[in-house]
Amino acid sequence: MEILAFFVVFTLLLAGFAGVESKIGRADRRVARVEKKLDLILDHLGIDHVDPRMEQVDALLRDGRKIEAIKTYRELTGAGLKEAKEAVERMG
């Protein structure tokens, strides 16, 4: 009986964590879409917004060190791997 209770509690906790992770993933995707829209607006208006922190990423790209540029971008922005790779590729 104790094993069954443990299994039920474990299953409920696992389901709860999966739900939270799913919500975080959706929020991340929504933020990424908003950022892309803002980038399009800035481009349309001819506004060149350069984040000073990205100078390091640009320097790595110029030196041909794309993987390090992606890693640095992730550290600076907290972006996921896919988002960072896409952003660095747009920069290059």
C-alpha positions as CSV (number, residue, x, y, z in Angstrom):
1,M,0.0,0.0,0.0
2,E,2.9,2.4,0.8
3,I,4.4,1.7,-2.6
4,L,1.2,2.6,-4.3
5,A,0.9,5.9,-2.4
6,F,4.5,6.7,-3.2
7,F,3.8,6.0,-6.9
8,V,0.7,8.2,-6.9
9,V,2.5,11.1,-5.2
10,F,5.5,10.7,-7.6
11,T,3.2,10.7,-10.6
12,L,1.4,13.8,-9.5
13,L,4.7,15.7,-8.8
14,L,6.0,14.7,-12.2
15,A,2.8,15.9,-13.9
16,G,3.1,19.2,-12.1
17,F,6.7,19.8,-13.2
18,A,5.8,18.9,-16.8
19,G,3.0,21.5,-16.7
20,V,5.3,24.2,-15.3
21,E,8.0,23.4,-17.9
22,S,5.4,23.6,-20.7
23,K,4.3,27.1,-19.5
24,I,7.8,28.3,-19.4
25,G,8.4,27.0,-22.9
26,R,5.3,28.8,-24.2
27,A,6.4,32.0,-22.5
28,D,9.9,31.7,-24.0
29,R,8.4,31.3,-27.5
30,R,6.1,34.3,-27.0
31,V,9.0,36.5,-25.9
32,A,11.0,35.4,-29.0
33,R,8.1,36.3,-31.3
34,V,7.8,39.7,-29.7
35,E,11.6,40.3,-30.0
36,K,11.5,39.4,-33.7
37,K,8.6,41.8,-34.3
38,L,10.5,44.6,-32.5
39,D,13.5,43.8,-34.7
40,L,11.3,44.1,-37.8
41,I,9.9,47.4,-36.6
42,L,13.3,48.8,-35.9
43,D,14.5,47.7,-39.3
44,H,11.5,49.2,-41.0
45,L,12.0,52.5,-39.3
46,G,15.7,52.5,-40.2
47,I,16.8,52.5,-36.5
48,D,20.0,50.7,-35.9
49,H,19.9,49.4,-32.3
50,V,23.1,47.8,-31.3
51,D,23.3,46.3,-27.8
52,P,26.8,47.2,-26.5
53,R,27.1,43.8,-25.0
54,M,26.9,42.3,-28.5
55,E,30.3,43.9,-29.5
56,Q,32.0,40.8,-28.0
57,V,29.8,38.5,-30.1
58,D,30.5,40.6,-33.2
59,A,34.3,40.3,-32.6
60,L,34.1,36.6,-32.2
61,L,32.1,36.3,-35.5
62,R,34.7,38.5,-37.3
63,D,37.4,36.1,-36.1
64,G,35.5,33.1,-37.4
65,R,34.7,31.7,-34.0
66,K,31.0,31.1,-34.5
67,I,30.5,28.5,-31.8
68,E,32.1,30.8,-29.2
69,A,29.9,33.7,-30.5
70,I,26.8,31.5,-29.9
71,K,28.0,30.6,-26.5
72,T,28.7,34.2,-25.5
73,Y,25.3,35.3,-26.9
74,R,23.6,32.7,-24.7
75,E,25.5,33.9,-21.7
76,L,24.7,37.5,-22.3
77,T,21.0,37.1,-23.1
78,G,19.9,33.9,-21.5
79,A,18.7,32.6,-24.8
80,G,18.3,29.0,-25.7
81,L,20.7,27.3,-28.1
82,K,18.4,27.5,-31.1
83,E,17.5,31.1,-30.5
84,A,21.1,32.1,-30.0
85,K,22.2,30.2,-33.1
86,E,19.6,32.0,-35.2
87,A,20.4,35.4,-33.7
88,V,24.2,34.9,-34.3
89,E,23.5,33.8,-37.9
90,R,21.5,36.9,-38.5
91,M,24.4,39.0,-37.2
92,G,26.9,37.3,-39.4
